[in-house]
Amino acid sequence: MLKDITLGQFFPGNTLAHRLDPRTKLMVTVLYIVALFCAKSFVSYGVMALWLVTAVQVSKVGYKALVKGLKPVWFIIVFTAVLNLIYIKGTPLVTIWKFTIYREAVETAVFMILRIAMLIMGTFLLTYTTSPIRLTDGLETLLSPLKKLHAPVHELAMMMAIALRFIPTLIEETDKIMSAQKARGADFESGGLLQRAKALIPILVPLFISAFRRADELATAMECRCYSGGEGRTKLHVLRFAAKDYLVLALAAVLTAAVIVLGRMGL
């Protein structure tokens, strides 16, 4: 299960998606999310699916990695769909025992499943094609106007990059600890909810110790390199928009506007 969590992983490549400016990918992701929440029909979701499929084909990440990233949240997706089937009323479609399923409930449940799944896959595609360093640079540049309000933009971007960078490391560490505990006879799958929670203590304690040790080592390494925050720092690679960035942004804006118009028209 832990190996299915791919958040924060970066797949190196030389595709158009990898070569785009990180600011472009961040803004396209925001437009994608806005369009996804404005989609209200199968036609709109068809446009969003085409958008996602095109991005996956361009990035050459592969559908297997995206579907693998959905496994940890399938329960949430199914649970949300079931709640919509139970509580949304409308035109009766079919009656099973004492429960009546309505057409509007089915449509809402299907749309909710598509929205959550496509939202996760789209945002995962951002981290798959952008290294944490470039993602930090792009985020810091986009948030740079907030520096006039004395907001710690560089520090916030750095913390986000460090968090993304260490998610795969902590997952790998958790998997090693669980394997070691199972080899010593630990059982994490049997018993009730309370027993399973108690069984996690031998995992959480060494995991927290390892995380704090890594944090201390990282802080020491940054201090040894004279890191003192974002004040007066320069960049080795300065971000610059290219023609392909403007083209991708324009295309994303057009698709977002099209989805919003389709939603207003009820299509």
C-alpha positions in Angstrom: 0.0 0.0 0.0 2.8 2.4 0.9 4.6 1.8 -2.3 1.5 3.0 -4.2 1.9 6.5 -2.8 3.8 8.4 -5.5 3.2 12.0 -4.3 6.5 14.0 -4.4 8.2 11.7 -6.8 9.9 13.1 -9.9 10.4 11.2 -13.1 13.3 12.8 -15.1 12.7 13.3 -18.8 13.3 15.5 -21.8 9.7 15.9 -23.0 7.9 19.2 -23.6 6.2 18.9 -20.2 9.5 18.5 -18.5 11.1 21.5 -20.4 8.2 23.9 -19.6 8.9 26.7 -17.1 7.7 25.6 -13.6 5.6 28.8 -13.4 3.8 27.8 -16.6 3.0 24.3 -15.1 1.8 25.8 -11.8 -0.5 28.2 -13.6 -1.8 25.5 -16.0 -2.5 23.3 -13.0 -4.5 26.1 -11.3 -6.5 26.6 -14.5 -7.0 22.9 -14.8 -8.4 22.7 -11.2 -10.7 25.7 -11.9 -12.0 24.2 -15.1 -12.5 20.8 -13.3 -14.7 22.4 -10.7 -16.6 24.3 -13.3 -17.4 21.2 -15.3 -21.1 20.2 -15.0 -21.8 17.7 -17.7 -20.4 14.8 -19.6 -19.4 17.1 -22.4 -17.4 19.3 -20.0 -15.8 16.2 -18.4 -15.0 14.9 -21.9 -13.0 18.1 -22.6 -11.2 17.7 -19.2 -10.4 14.1 -20.0 -9.0 15.1 -23.3 -6.9 17.7 -21.6 -5.5 15.2 -19.1 -4.9 12.5 -21.7 -3.0 15.0 -23.9 -0.8 16.1 -20.9 -0.1 12.4 -20.1 0.9 11.7 -23.7 3.1 14.7 -23.9 4.8 14.0 -20.5 5.3 10.3 -21.3 4.9 9.5 -17.6 2.5 6.7 -18.3 -1.0 5.9 -17.0 0.2 3.2 -14.7 2.0 5.6 -12.4 -1.1 7.9 -12.3 -3.5 5.0 -11.6 -1.1 3.7 -9.0 -1.2 7.0 -7.2 -5.0 6.7 -6.9 -4.9 3.5 -4.9 -4.5 5.1 -1.5 -7.6 7.3 -2.0 -10.0 4.8 -3.7 -11.8 4.4 -0.4 -12.5 8.1 -0.1 -13.7 8.3 -3.7 -16.1 5.3 -3.3 -17.3 6.6 0.1 -18.0 10.0 -1.4 -19.9 8.4 -4.3 -22.0 6.3 -2.0 -23.0 9.4 0.1 -24.2 11.1 -3.0 -26.3 8.1 -4.0 -27.9 8.0 -0.6 -28.6 11.7 0.1 -29.4 13.3 -3.3 -33.0 13.1 -4.4 -34.6 13.7 -7.8 -36.1 11.5 -10.5 -36.5 7.9 -9.3 -34.4 5.5 -11.4 -34.4 2.1 -9.6 -35.5 0.8 -6.2 -33.3 -1.8 -4.5 -35.0 -3.3 -1.4 -35.9 -0.1 0.6 -33.5 2.2 -1.1 -34.4 4.3 -4.1 -31.6 5.5 -6.4 -32.3 8.7 -8.3 -31.0 9.7 -11.7 -29.5 13.0 -10.3 -27.8 11.1 -7.6 -26.1 8.7 -10.1 -25.0 11.7 -12.3 -23.6 13.5 -9.2 -21.8 10.4 -8.0 -20.2 9.8 -11.4 -19.1 13.4 -11.7 -17.7 13.3 -8.2 -15.6 10.2 -9.0 -14.4 11.8 -12.2 -13.6 15.1 -10.5 -11.6 13.6 -7.6 -9.7 11.1 -9.8 -8.8 13.7 -12.5 -7.9 16.2 -9.8 -5.4 13.9 -8.2 -4.0 12.7 -11.5 -3.6 16.2 -12.8 -1.8 17.5 -9.7 0.4 14.4 -9.5 1.4 15.0 -13.1 2.9 18.4 -11.9 5.2 16.8 -9.4 6.1 13.9 -11.7 7.4 16.3 -14.4 8.9 19.0 -12.2 11.9 18.6 -9.8 11.4 20.0 -6.3 14.1 22.6 -6.9 12.4 24.0 -10.0 9.0 23.8 -8.3 10.4 25.9 -5.4 11.8 28.5 -7.8 8.6 28.7 -9.7 6.4 29.0 -6.6 8.7 31.6 -5.1 8.6 33.7 -8.3 4.8 33.5 -8.6 4.4 34.5 -4.9 7.2 37.2 -5.1 4.6 40.1 -5.0 3.8 39.1 -1.5 7.3 40.1 -0.4 6.1 43.7 -0.4 3.8 42.6 2.4 6.8 41.2 4.2 5.6 37.6 3.7 8.3 34.9 4.1 7.8 33.7 0.5 11.2 32.1 0.1 10.9 30.2 3.4 7.4 29.0 2.6 8.5 27.8 -0.9 11.6 26.1 0.7 9.5 24.3 3.3 7.0 23.0 0.6 9.9 21.8 -1.5 11.5 20.0 1.5 8.2 18.4 2.4 7.7 17.1 -1.2 11.3 15.9 -1.3 11.0 13.9 1.9 7.6 12.3 1.3 9.1 9.4 -0.7 11.9 9.0 1.8 9.6 8.8 4.7 7.4 6.3 2.9 10.4 4.1 2.2 11.5 4.4 5.8 8.0 3.4 7.0 8.0 0.4 4.7 11.4 -0.7 6.1 10.2 -0.3 9.7 7.0 -2.3 8.9 9.0 -5.1 7.3 11.4 -5.2 10.3 8.5 -5.3 12.8 6.7 -8.1 10.8 9.9 -10.1 10.8 9.7 -9.9 14.6 6.2 -11.2 14.7 4.2 -7.9 14.6 0.6 -8.1 13.2 -0.8 -5.0 11.7 -3.9 -6.4 9.9 -5.8 -8.5 12.5 -8.0 -7.3 15.4 -10.3 -4.4 15.8 -9.7 -0.7 15.1 -8.3 0.0 18.5 -5.9 -3.0 18.3 -4.7 -1.9 14.9 -4.1 1.6 16.2 -2.0 0.2 19.1 -0.1 -2.0 16.7 1.1 1.2 14.9 2.9 2.5 17.9 6.1 0.4 17.2 6.1 2.0 13.7 5.3 5.6 14.7 8.0 5.9 17.4 11.0 5.0 15.3 9.5 6.9 12.3 9.3 10.1 14.3 12.8 9.6 15.7 14.1 9.0 12.1 12.2 12.1 10.8 13.6 14.4 13.6 17.1 13.0 13.0 16.9 13.7 9.3 15.5 17.2 10.0 18.4 17.9 12.4 21.0 16.6 9.8 19.3 18.8 7.1 19.4 21.9 9.3 23.1 21.3 10.1 23.9 20.8 6.4 22.1 24.1 5.5 24.0 26.0 8.3 27.3 24.6 7.1 26.5 26.0 3.7 25.8 29.4 5.2 22.1 29.3 4.4 20.4 32.4 5.9 17.0 32.6 4.2 15.9 34.3 1.1 17.4 37.8 1.8 20.0 38.7 -0.8 20.0 35.3 -2.5 20.6 35.0 -6.3 19.8 32.1 -8.6 22.1 30.1 -10.8 19.3 29.4 -13.3 17.0 32.4 -13.9 13.5 31.5 -15.0 12.5 32.9 -18.3 9.3 32.3 -20.3 9.7 30.9 -23.8 7.3 30.9 -26.7 6.1 27.4 -25.8 5.2 28.6 -22.3 3.0 31.4 -23.7 1.4 28.9 -26.2 0.6 26.3 -23.5 -0.8 29.0 -21.2 -3.0 30.4 -23.9 -4.3 26.9 -24.8 -5.1 26.2 -21.1 -6.9 29.5 -20.8 -9.0 28.8 -23.9 -9.9 25.3 -22.6 -10.8 26.7 -19.2 -13.0 29.4 -20.8 -14.6 26.7 -23.0 -15.5 24.5 -20.0 -17.0 27.6 -18.1 -19.1 28.5 -21.2 -20.3 24.9 -21.5 -21.3 25.0 -17.9 -23.2 28.2 -18.4 -25.0 26.7 -21.3 -25.8 23.5 -19.4 -23.8 21.3 -21.7 
